[in-house]
């Protein structure tokens, strides 16, 4: 019975806690979440690029082939020096 229980849960309790904590903190840098850093327009632009990707081509390649301009400056994190 003990061996059956060990197969039910492959991650240790500590590993599970670390995953939960990482998810809670996810995207935070210097107190700001990624959403706060890039804003609505940044997420929209990133989504446009991601929506064009396929198994054969990245979003960047597909956009270039279709003549769609993607403004990466809207979602690239700017350095703290600027």
JONORGI-V244913 format. One record per residue. N is the residue number from 1. PHI is phi as a letter, one per 40 degrees, with the letter a starting at -180 (999 if undefined). OMEGA is omega as a letter, one per 30 degrees, with the letter a starting at -180 (none if undefined). D_CENTER is the distance of its C-alpha to the mean C-alpha in Angstrom with 1 decimal. Layout:
n:N phi:PHI omega:OMEGA d_center:D_CENTER
n:N phi:PHI omega:OMEGA d_center:D_CENTER
This chain:
n:1 phi:999 omega:a d_center:39.6
n:2 phi:c omega:l d_center:37.7
n:3 phi:c omega:l d_center:36.4
n:4 phi:c omega:a d_center:35.2
n:5 phi:c omega:a d_center:33.2
n:6 phi:c omega:l d_center:31.5
n:7 phi:c omega:l d_center:30.1
n:8 phi:c omega:a d_center:28.8
n:9 phi:b omega:a d_center:26.3
n:10 phi:c omega:a d_center:25.0
n:11 phi:c omega:l d_center:23.0
n:12 phi:c omega:l d_center:25.1
n:13 phi:c omega:l d_center:25.1
n:14 phi:c omega:l d_center:23.8
n:15 phi:c omega:l d_center:20.8
n:16 phi:c omega:l d_center:20.1
n:17 phi:c omega:l d_center:20.5
n:18 phi:c omega:l d_center:18.1
n:19 phi:c omega:l d_center:15.3
n:20 phi:c omega:l d_center:16.2
n:21 phi:c omega:l d_center:16.3
n:22 phi:c omega:l d_center:12.9
n:23 phi:c omega:l d_center:11.5
n:24 phi:c omega:a d_center:13.8
n:25 phi:c omega:a d_center:12.8
n:26 phi:d omega:l d_center:9.0
n:27 phi:g omega:a d_center:7.8
n:28 phi:c omega:l d_center:11.5
n:29 phi:a omega:l d_center:13.3
n:30 phi:g omega:l d_center:17.0
n:31 phi:g omega:l d_center:17.1
n:32 phi:b omega:l d_center:14.8
n:33 phi:c omega:l d_center:11.5
n:34 phi:c omega:l d_center:8.9
n:35 phi:c omega:l d_center:10.6
n:36 phi:c omega:a d_center:13.9
n:37 phi:c omega:a d_center:13.2
n:38 phi:b omega:l d_center:12.5
n:39 phi:g omega:a d_center:14.3
n:40 phi:c omega:a d_center:14.9
n:41 phi:c omega:l d_center:15.9
n:42 phi:c omega:l d_center:12.8
n:43 phi:c omega:l d_center:10.7
n:44 phi:c omega:a d_center:13.6
n:45 phi:c omega:l d_center:13.8
n:46 phi:c omega:l d_center:10.3
n:47 phi:c omega:l d_center:11.1
n:48 phi:d omega:a d_center:14.5
n:49 phi:c omega:a d_center:13.4
n:50 phi:c omega:a d_center:11.1
n:51 phi:c omega:l d_center:14.1
n:52 phi:c omega:a d_center:16.5
n:53 phi:c omega:l d_center:15.1
n:54 phi:b omega:l d_center:17.4
n:55 phi:c omega:a d_center:18.2
n:56 phi:c omega:a d_center:20.5
n:57 phi:b omega:l d_center:18.8
n:58 phi:c omega:l d_center:15.6
n:59 phi:c omega:l d_center:14.9
n:60 phi:c omega:l d_center:16.5
n:61 phi:c omega:a d_center:19.5
n:62 phi:c omega:l d_center:20.0
n:63 phi:c omega:l d_center:19.9
n:64 phi:c omega:a d_center:22.4
n:65 phi:c omega:a d_center:24.6
n:66 phi:c omega:l d_center:24.7
n:67 phi:g omega:l d_center:25.3
n:68 phi:c omega:l d_center:22.4
n:69 phi:c omega:l d_center:21.4
n:70 phi:b omega:a d_center:17.8
n:71 phi:c omega:a d_center:17.8
n:72 phi:c omega:l d_center:15.0
n:73 phi:c omega:l d_center:16.7
n:74 phi:c omega:a d_center:15.4
n:75 phi:b omega:l d_center:11.7
n:76 phi:c omega:l d_center:12.6
n:77 phi:c omega:l d_center:13.0
n:78 phi:c omega:a d_center:16.7
n:79 phi:c omega:a d_center:18.5
n:80 phi:c omega:a d_center:20.3
n:81 phi:c omega:a d_center:23.6
n:82 phi:c omega:none d_center:23.5
